[in-house]
Amino acid sequence: MDPSASPNDATVEPPFMELLVGAKTPLATDIWRFDLRHPQGQPLPPFTAGAHLTVQTPAGMRRNYSLCSDPSDTVSYQIAVKRDAQGRGGSVSMVDRLQVGDTVSVSAPRNNFELHPKAESFLFIAGGIGITPILSMMRDLRRSGRAIFRLIYCTRDEAGTAFRDLLLSEFAEQVQLHHDHGDLDQAIDLWPEFENPGRAQVYCCGPRGLMDAVADMSGHWPSGAIHFESFGVDASQYAANTAFTVHLHRSGTTILVGSDQSILEALRAHGHSVPSSCESGTCGTCRTNLLSGAPEHRDMVLMEDEKSQQIMVCVSRAHGGELVLDL
């Protein structure tokens, strides 16, 4: 690690540190908050609103979690984890196995979702666990008083609404809650918010469907006014994961990628370092040159004319056979 490198530098792996689980608190159905502290009580590295951490989960996988705490708090990092029983085991191991008093390996904070420094108003749109980075932003703006803001927060029901009591007590005048109860006919109509372009900066975080809806409705807004942070693509739209191999052209190594692994995880397991950040196919940091093979692109970054020559190794896979990478 280059000691002069910034934690937000996409060309390097962030430094990791061992932190203590100081508290573990249920927030909503299958959602838990973890407070992470320095074992000796030392101040933690600073972060800005919208930042995330990479956590080495008890299952051995690396997962990214947005910080939901106020950036002025250097005593602890607060993250919220939704237990996804249909996932690859990272969130399940966090919720089921990580307890108060345990230590966990955590990266320095990085930010791909920063607040616009000169904006005078913000519209936040969150879905489900997507409230986490936005809560940090709201806390930062409330403390600094530098801009006005509103939040539209969409969840399935009251029981699944993380931070509900906090939001209604601390931000009552700025928060609109909406529950769809799993019924598409009850989904919120956001068009009135986007019909006439405004001066607000819009920040959206949540499931792919919500982000797609906001993107579709805001195409006539000024360039740069709409910002997205997501948890990656919806894997349900793809075929079930199967194992395949990647051949590293420069090193001559062939690596098996298991059905429960990403290419990035398989590379790490064999000692190959590839720069990464979001690990959800949304930031482009892990872009790798593709020499041959039939990739299944699952990212939200590559343009159509790039897909024959590049791949995001954090989420994309192979349709079958072997991929050859320029590594």
C-alpha positions as CSV (number, residue, x, y, z in Angstrom):
1,M,0.0,0.0,0.0
2,D,1.3,3.4,-1.0
3,P,1.3,5.5,2.2
4,S,0.6,8.6,0.2
5,A,-2.5,7.1,-1.5
6,S,-5.9,8.4,-0.6
7,P,-8.5,5.9,0.6
8,N,-10.7,7.1,-2.3
9,D,-8.0,6.4,-4.9
10,A,-9.6,3.8,-7.2
11,T,-6.2,2.5,-8.3
12,V,-5.3,1.0,-4.9
13,E,-6.8,-1.4,-2.4
14,P,-7.9,0.5,0.7
15,P,-6.0,-0.2,4.0
16,F,-7.9,-2.5,6.4
17,M,-8.1,-2.3,10.2
18,E,-9.4,-4.5,13.0
19,L,-12.4,-3.0,14.7
20,L,-14.5,-4.1,17.7
21,V,-18.2,-4.6,17.5
22,G,-19.4,-2.2,20.2
23,A,-23.1,-2.7,19.7
24,K,-25.5,-4.8,17.6
25,T,-29.1,-3.4,17.4
26,P,-32.2,-4.7,15.5
27,L,-33.6,-1.9,13.4
28,A,-36.4,-3.5,11.3
29,T,-37.3,-6.9,9.9
30,D,-34.0,-8.7,9.1
31,I,-32.0,-5.4,9.4
32,W,-29.4,-4.8,12.1
33,R,-27.1,-1.9,13.0
34,F,-23.5,-2.6,13.9
35,D,-21.4,0.0,15.8
36,L,-17.7,-0.5,15.1
37,R,-15.1,1.0,17.3
38,H,-11.3,1.0,17.7
39,P,-10.3,-1.7,20.2
40,Q,-8.3,0.9,22.2
41,G,-10.8,3.6,21.9
42,Q,-8.8,5.7,19.4
43,P,-10.5,8.1,17.0
44,L,-11.4,6.4,13.7
45,P,-10.3,7.8,10.2
46,P,-12.6,10.5,9.1
47,F,-15.3,10.0,6.4
48,T,-17.7,12.2,4.4
49,A,-21.4,11.7,4.1
50,G,-22.3,9.0,1.6
51,A,-19.2,6.9,2.2
52,H,-19.0,3.2,2.5
53,L,-16.8,0.5,4.2
54,T,-15.6,-2.8,2.9
55,V,-16.1,-5.5,5.5
56,Q,-14.5,-8.9,5.6
57,T,-17.5,-10.9,6.7
58,P,-17.3,-14.0,9.0
59,A,-18.0,-16.1,6.0
60,G,-14.8,-14.8,4.4
61,M,-16.5,-12.7,1.7
62,R,-15.9,-8.9,1.3
63,R,-19.1,-6.8,1.4
64,N,-19.6,-3.1,1.2
65,Y,-21.9,-1.3,3.6
66,S,-22.7,2.4,3.6
67,L,-22.0,4.4,6.8
68,C,-25.2,5.8,8.3
69,S,-23.6,7.8,11.2
70,D,-22.9,11.5,11.3
71,P,-19.4,12.2,9.7
72,S,-18.6,14.3,12.8
73,D,-18.6,11.1,14.9
74,T,-15.1,9.6,14.9
75,V,-15.8,7.3,17.9
76,S,-17.6,4.7,15.9
77,Y,-18.7,3.7,12.4
78,Q,-22.3,2.7,12.2
79,I,-23.5,0.4,9.4
80,A,-26.8,-1.3,8.8
81,V,-26.9,-4.9,7.4
82,K,-30.0,-6.5,5.8
83,R,-29.9,-10.3,6.2
84,D,-30.5,-11.7,2.7
85,A,-31.2,-15.4,3.0
86,Q,-31.1,-15.6,-0.8
87,G,-27.7,-14.1,-1.1
88,R,-24.3,-15.7,-1.1
89,G,-23.9,-15.8,2.6
90,G,-22.1,-12.6,3.5
91,S,-25.0,-10.8,5.1
92,V,-26.2,-13.9,6.8
93,S,-22.9,-14.5,8.4
94,M,-22.8,-10.8,9.6
95,V,-26.2,-11.0,11.3
96,D,-26.0,-14.6,12.6
97,R,-22.3,-14.9,13.6
98,L,-21.0,-11.4,14.4
99,Q,-21.6,-10.5,18.1
100,V,-20.8,-7.7,20.5
101,G,-17.1,-8.0,21.5
102,D,-16.0,-9.7,18.2
103,T,-13.5,-8.0,16.0
104,V,-13.9,-7.6,12.2
105,S,-11.6,-6.5,9.5
106,V,-12.8,-3.2,7.9
107,S,-11.4,-1.0,5.2
108,A,-10.9,2.7,5.5
109,P,-14.0,4.7,4.3
110,R,-14.3,5.5,0.6
111,N,-16.9,7.7,-1.1
112,N,-18.5,7.2,-4.6
113,F,-21.7,9.1,-3.6
114,E,-20.6,12.4,-2.2
115,L,-22.9,15.4,-1.6
116,H,-22.7,18.2,-4.1
117,P,-20.6,20.8,-2.3
118,K,-22.5,23.9,-3.5
119,A,-26.0,22.7,-3.8
120,E,-28.6,24.7,-1.8
121,S,-31.3,22.0,-1.8
122,F,-31.5,18.2,-2.0
123,L,-34.2,15.6,-2.7
124,F,-33.3,12.2,-1.2
125,I,-35.2,9.1,-2.5
126,A,-34.5,5.8,-0.6
127,G,-35.8,2.3,-0.9
128,G,-35.4,-0.3,1.8
129,I,-31.8,-0.5,3.1
130,G,-30.9,2.3,0.7
131,I,-31.7,4.7,3.6
132,T,-28.2,4.1,5.1
133,P,-26.0,6.5,3.1
134,I,-28.8,9.0,3.0
135,L,-29.3,9.1,6.7
136,S,-25.6,10.1,7.0
137,M,-26.2,12.8,4.5
138,M,-29.2,14.1,6.4
139,R,-27.3,14.2,9.6
140,D,-24.4,16.0,8.0
141,L,-26.8,18.6,6.4
142,R,-28.7,19.1,9.7
143,R,-25.5,19.7,11.6
144,S,-24.0,22.1,9.1
145,G,-27.3,23.8,8.2
146,R,-25.9,24.6,4.7
147,A,-28.8,23.3,2.6
148,I,-32.5,22.4,2.8
149,F,-33.5,18.8,2.1
150,R,-36.4,16.3,1.8
151,L,-36.6,12.5,2.0
152,I,-39.0,10.2,0.3
153,Y,-38.5,6.7,1.8
154,C,-40.2,3.7,0.3
155,T,-40.5,0.4,2.1
156,R,-42.7,-2.6,2.0
157,D,-44.3,-2.0,5.4
158,E,-43.7,-0.3,8.8
159,A,-42.0,-3.3,10.2
160,G,-39.4,-3.2,7.4
161,T,-38.6,0.5,7.7
162,A,-35.1,0.9,9.1
163,F,-34.6,4.0,11.4
164,R,-38.3,4.8,11.3
165,D,-38.6,6.2,14.8
166,L,-35.4,8.2,14.4
167,L,-36.5,9.7,11.2
168,L,-39.9,10.7,12.5
169,S,-38.5,12.1,15.7
170,E,-35.5,14.0,14.3
171,F,-36.5,14.8,10.7
172,A,-40.3,14.8,11.0
173,E,-40.8,17.9,8.8
174,Q,-38.5,16.6,6.0
175,V,-39.6,12.9,5.7
176,Q,-42.3,11.3,3.6
177,L,-42.7,7.6,4.3
178,H,-44.5,5.3,1.8
179,H,-45.3,1.6,2.2
180,D,-46.4,-0.4,-0.9
181,H,-47.1,-3.7,1.0
182,G,-45.6,-5.6,-1.8
183,D,-48.3,-4.5,-4.3
184,L,-47.1,-2.7,-7.4
185,D,-50.5,-0.9,-7.6
186,Q,-49.5,0.8,-4.4
187,A,-46.1,1.9,-5.5
188,I,-45.5,5.6,-5.1
189,D,-45.9,7.9,-8.1
190,L,-42.7,10.0,-8.3
191,W,-43.6,11.8,-11.5
192,P,-44.8,14.9,-9.7
193,E,-41.3,15.3,-8.3
194,F,-39.7,15.1,-11.8
195,E,-42.2,16.5,-14.2
196,N,-40.7,20.0,-14.0
197,P,-36.9,20.1,-13.6
198,G,-36.0,21.8,-10.3
199,R,-32.8,23.2,-8.8
200,A,-32.4,20.4,-6.2
201,Q,-29.7,17.8,-6.4
202,V,-31.4,14.4,-6.3
203,Y,-29.8,11.4,-4.5
204,C,-31.4,8.0,-5.0
205,C,-30.3,4.7,-3.3
206,G,-32.2,1.5,-3.3
207,P,-33.3,-1.5,-5.4
208,R,-32.8,-1.5,-9.1
209,G,-36.5,-1.0,-9.9
210,L,-36.6,2.2,-7.9
211,M,-33.4,3.5,-9.5
212,D,-34.6,2.7,-13.0
213,A,-37.9,4.5,-12.3
214,V,-36.0,7.7,-11.1
215,A,-33.6,7.5,-14.1
216,D,-36.5,7.2,-16.6
217,M,-38.4,10.1,-15.1
218,S,-35.4,12.5,-14.7
219,G,-34.0,12.2,-18.2
220,H,-35.0,15.8,-19.0
221,W,-33.3,17.2,-15.9
222,P,-29.9,19.0,-16.1
223,S,-26.9,16.7,-16.5
224,G,-25.3,16.0,-13.1
225,A,-28.3,16.7,-11.0
226,I,-29.3,13.1,-10.5
227,H,-27.0,10.8,-8.4
228,F,-27.3,7.0,-7.8
229,E,-25.9,4.6,-5.3
230,S,-27.1,1.0,-5.6
231,F,-26.6,-2.5,-4.3
232,G,-25.9,-3.7,-7.9
233,V,-27.9,-5.5,-10.4
234,D,-30.9,-7.7,-9.7
235,A,-29.4,-11.2,-10.1
236,S,-32.8,-12.8,-10.4
237,Q,-32.9,-11.6,-14.0
238,Y,-30.0,-13.8,-14.9
239,A,-29.5,-17.6,-15.1
240,A,-28.4,-19.4,-12.0
241,N,-24.7,-19.1,-11.3
242,T,-22.5,-21.9,-12.4
243,A,-18.8,-22.5,-12.1
244,F,-16.5,-21.5,-14.9
245,T,-12.8,-20.8,-15.4
246,V,-10.8,-17.6,-16.1
247,H,-7.4,-17.7,-17.7
248,L,-5.0,-14.9,-16.8
249,H,-3.1,-14.2,-20.0
250,R,-0.1,-12.4,-18.6
251,S,0.6,-14.8,-15.7
252,G,-0.5,-18.0,-17.5
253,T,-2.7,-19.0,-14.5
254,T,-6.1,-20.6,-14.9
255,I,-8.5,-20.1,-12.0
256,L,-11.8,-21.8,-11.2
257,V,-14.6,-19.4,-10.2
258,G,-17.1,-21.3,-8.1
259,S,-20.9,-20.8,-8.4
260,D,-20.9,-19.0,-5.1
261,Q,-17.9,-16.7,-6.0
262,S,-17.4,-13.6,-8.1
263,I,-14.4,-13.5,-10.4
264,L,-13.0,-10.8,-8.1
265,E,-13.2,-13.1,-5.0
266,A,-11.6,-16.0,-6.9
267,L,-8.7,-13.7,-8.0
268,R,-8.2,-12.6,-4.4
269,A,-8.2,-16.2,-3.2
270,H,-5.3,-16.9,-5.5
271,G,-3.3,-13.9,-4.6
272,H,-4.2,-11.6,-7.5
273,S,-5.1,-8.0,-6.6
274,V,-7.5,-6.1,-8.7
275,P,-8.6,-2.5,-7.7
276,S,-12.2,-2.5,-6.6
277,S,-14.6,-0.2,-4.7
278,C,-18.4,-0.8,-4.9
279,E,-18.2,-4.5,-5.6
280,S,-21.8,-4.2,-7.0
281,G,-21.1,-3.4,-10.6
282,T,-21.9,0.3,-10.3
283,C,-18.6,2.2,-10.0
284,G,-16.3,0.9,-12.7
285,T,-13.2,0.5,-10.6
286,C,-12.6,-3.2,-11.3
287,R,-12.9,-2.7,-15.1
288,T,-10.6,-5.4,-16.6
289,N,-9.6,-6.0,-20.2
290,L,-11.3,-9.1,-21.7
291,L,-9.4,-10.9,-24.4
292,S,-11.8,-13.8,-25.3
293,G,-14.7,-15.8,-24.0
294,A,-18.5,-15.3,-23.7
295,P,-19.1,-13.0,-20.8
296,E,-22.4,-12.4,-19.0
297,H,-22.3,-8.7,-18.2
298,R,-24.1,-7.8,-15.0
299,D,-22.8,-4.3,-14.4
300,M,-24.4,-1.0,-14.8
301,V,-21.3,0.8,-16.2
302,L,-20.1,-0.6,-19.6
303,M,-21.5,0.8,-22.8
304,E,-22.5,-1.7,-25.5
305,D,-19.4,-1.0,-27.6
306,E,-17.2,-1.8,-24.6
307,K,-18.6,-5.2,-23.7
308,S,-16.6,-7.2,-26.2
309,Q,-13.3,-5.9,-24.7
310,Q,-13.9,-5.3,-21.0
311,I,-15.6,-6.8,-18.0
312,M,-16.4,-5.8,-14.4
313,V,-15.0,-8.7,-12.4
314,C,-16.9,-7.9,-9.3
315,V,-20.3,-9.0,-10.7
316,S,-20.1,-10.4,-14.2
317,R,-19.7,-14.0,-15.1
318,A,-19.3,-16.3,-18.1
319,H,-22.1,-17.8,-20.2
320,G,-20.0,-21.0,-20.3
321,G,-16.5,-22.1,-21.0
322,E,-13.6,-19.9,-20.2
323,L,-12.9,-16.2,-20.1
324,V,-9.4,-14.9,-20.9
325,L,-8.4,-11.8,-19.0
326,D,-5.5,-9.4,-19.5
327,L,-4.0,-10.1,-16.1
